[in-house]
Amino acid sequence: MFQPAPDRIFVLESAGNLATTQEVLDRIDHDLTDPGAHESLATVGQLFEAALYVGRLSREVDARHHDALSQVGADGTATFVLGGRSRAMSRTS
């Protein structure tokens, strides 16, 4: 669970490669501690933008480790399900 501001909360569930999911979570935490330099869950305006942000992080992590994992027959795939609510957002998903 992430509550980057009083008016918003996000729940992120994951399945798949533990290293990938942990790195994505670490990057989300990092971006929240340095919001001026990065997009984060604190800066997105809509839930779909939060989903795009998490998806982009996941793809970046997967791409960075894909070749090394493939060489040893490992799979770095992870799947994320995001839900959330914000006063600025009109719906939850």
LODO-568846 format. One record per residue (C-alpha): chain; z, x, y. Coordinates in Angstrom, 1 decimal, always signed. Example, Ala and Ser with C-alpha at 12.3 -4.5 7.8 and 13.67 -1.06 7.14 Angstrom:
2
atom chaine->A z->+7.8 x->+12.3 y->-4.5
atom chaine->A z->+7.1 x->+13.7 y->-1.1
This chain:
93
atom chaine->A z->+0.0 x->+0.0 y->+0.0
atom chaine->A z->-0.8 x->+1.2 y->+3.5
atom chaine->A z->+0.5 x->-0.4 y->+6.7
atom chaine->A z->-1.0 x->+1.8 y->+9.4
atom chaine->A z->+0.1 x->-0.6 y->+12.2
atom chaine->A z->+2.3 x->-3.7 y->+12.4
atom chaine->A z->-0.8 x->-6.0 y->+12.6
atom chaine->A z->-2.5 x->-4.7 y->+9.4
atom chaine->A z->-1.8 x->-4.0 y->+5.8
atom chaine->A z->-4.0 x->-2.8 y->+3.0
atom chaine->A z->-3.6 x->-2.7 y->-0.8
atom chaine->A z->-5.7 x->-0.3 y->-2.8
atom chaine->A z->-6.0 x->-0.4 y->-6.6
atom chaine->A z->-7.8 x->+2.2 y->-8.5
atom chaine->A z->-9.0 x->+3.0 y->-12.0
atom chaine->A z->-10.8 x->+6.0 y->-13.4
atom chaine->A z->-10.4 x->+9.7 y->-13.0
atom chaine->A z->-6.9 x->+10.5 y->-11.8
atom chaine->A z->-7.9 x->+13.6 y->-9.8
atom chaine->A z->-10.5 x->+11.6 y->-7.9
atom chaine->A z->-8.1 x->+8.8 y->-7.1
atom chaine->A z->-5.4 x->+11.2 y->-6.0
atom chaine->A z->-7.8 x->+13.1 y->-3.7
atom chaine->A z->-9.0 x->+9.9 y->-2.1
atom chaine->A z->-5.4 x->+8.7 y->-1.5
atom chaine->A z->-4.6 x->+12.1 y->-0.1
atom chaine->A z->-7.5 x->+11.9 y->+2.3
atom chaine->A z->-6.5 x->+8.4 y->+3.4
atom chaine->A z->-3.0 x->+9.7 y->+4.1
atom chaine->A z->-4.4 x->+12.7 y->+6.0
atom chaine->A z->-6.7 x->+10.6 y->+8.1
atom chaine->A z->-3.8 x->+8.3 y->+9.0
atom chaine->A z->-1.7 x->+11.3 y->+10.2
atom chaine->A z->-4.5 x->+12.6 y->+12.4
atom chaine->A z->-6.3 x->+9.4 y->+13.6
atom chaine->A z->-7.9 x->+11.1 y->+16.6
atom chaine->A z->-10.1 x->+13.3 y->+14.5
atom chaine->A z->-11.2 x->+10.8 y->+11.8
atom chaine->A z->-11.9 x->+7.3 y->+11.0
atom chaine->A z->-9.0 x->+5.8 y->+9.2
atom chaine->A z->-7.4 x->+2.5 y->+8.0
atom chaine->A z->-5.7 x->+2.4 y->+11.5
atom chaine->A z->-9.1 x->+2.5 y->+13.3
atom chaine->A z->-11.3 x->+0.1 y->+11.4
atom chaine->A z->-11.9 x->-3.3 y->+12.9
atom chaine->A z->-12.8 x->-5.4 y->+9.9
atom chaine->A z->-11.9 x->-5.4 y->+6.2
atom chaine->A z->-15.5 x->-4.6 y->+5.2
atom chaine->A z->-15.3 x->-1.5 y->+7.4
atom chaine->A z->-12.1 x->-0.4 y->+5.5
atom chaine->A z->-14.0 x->-0.9 y->+2.2
atom chaine->A z->-16.9 x->+1.2 y->+3.5
atom chaine->A z->-14.5 x->+3.9 y->+4.6
atom chaine->A z->-12.8 x->+4.0 y->+1.2
atom chaine->A z->-16.2 x->+4.0 y->-0.6
atom chaine->A z->-17.4 x->+6.9 y->+1.6
atom chaine->A z->-14.3 x->+8.9 y->+0.8
atom chaine->A z->-14.8 x->+8.2 y->-3.0
atom chaine->A z->-18.4 x->+9.3 y->-2.9
atom chaine->A z->-17.6 x->+12.5 y->-1.0
atom chaine->A z->-14.9 x->+13.4 y->-3.5
atom chaine->A z->-17.2 x->+12.6 y->-6.5
atom chaine->A z->-20.1 x->+14.6 y->-5.0
atom chaine->A z->-18.0 x->+17.6 y->-4.3
atom chaine->A z->-16.7 x->+17.9 y->-7.9
atom chaine->A z->-19.7 x->+16.4 y->-9.8
atom chaine->A z->-21.4 x->+19.6 y->-10.8
atom chaine->A z->-18.2 x->+21.4 y->-12.0
atom chaine->A z->-17.1 x->+18.3 y->-14.0
atom chaine->A z->-20.5 x->+17.8 y->-15.5
atom chaine->A z->-20.5 x->+21.4 y->-16.8
atom chaine->A z->-17.5 x->+20.7 y->-18.9
atom chaine->A z->-18.5 x->+17.1 y->-19.9
atom chaine->A z->-15.9 x->+15.4 y->-17.7
atom chaine->A z->-16.5 x->+12.4 y->-15.5
atom chaine->A z->-14.9 x->+12.1 y->-12.1
atom chaine->A z->-15.8 x->+8.5 y->-11.6
atom chaine->A z->-13.2 x->+6.2 y->-10.0
atom chaine->A z->-13.3 x->+2.6 y->-9.0
atom chaine->A z->-11.3 x->+1.1 y->-6.1
atom chaine->A z->-10.4 x->-2.5 y->-5.2
atom chaine->A z->-9.3 x->-3.0 y->-1.6
atom chaine->A z->-7.5 x->-6.0 y->-0.2
atom chaine->A z->-5.9 x->-6.4 y->+3.2
atom chaine->A z->-5.0 x->-8.4 y->+6.2
atom chaine->A z->-5.0 x->-7.8 y->+9.9
atom chaine->A z->-4.6 x->-10.1 y->+12.9
atom chaine->A z->-7.9 x->-8.7 y->+14.1
atom chaine->A z->-9.6 x->-9.5 y->+10.7
atom chaine->A z->-10.6 x->-13.1 y->+10.0
atom chaine->A z->-10.4 x->-13.0 y->+6.2
atom chaine->A z->-8.7 x->-11.3 y->+3.3
atom chaine->A z->-10.6 x->-9.9 y->+0.3
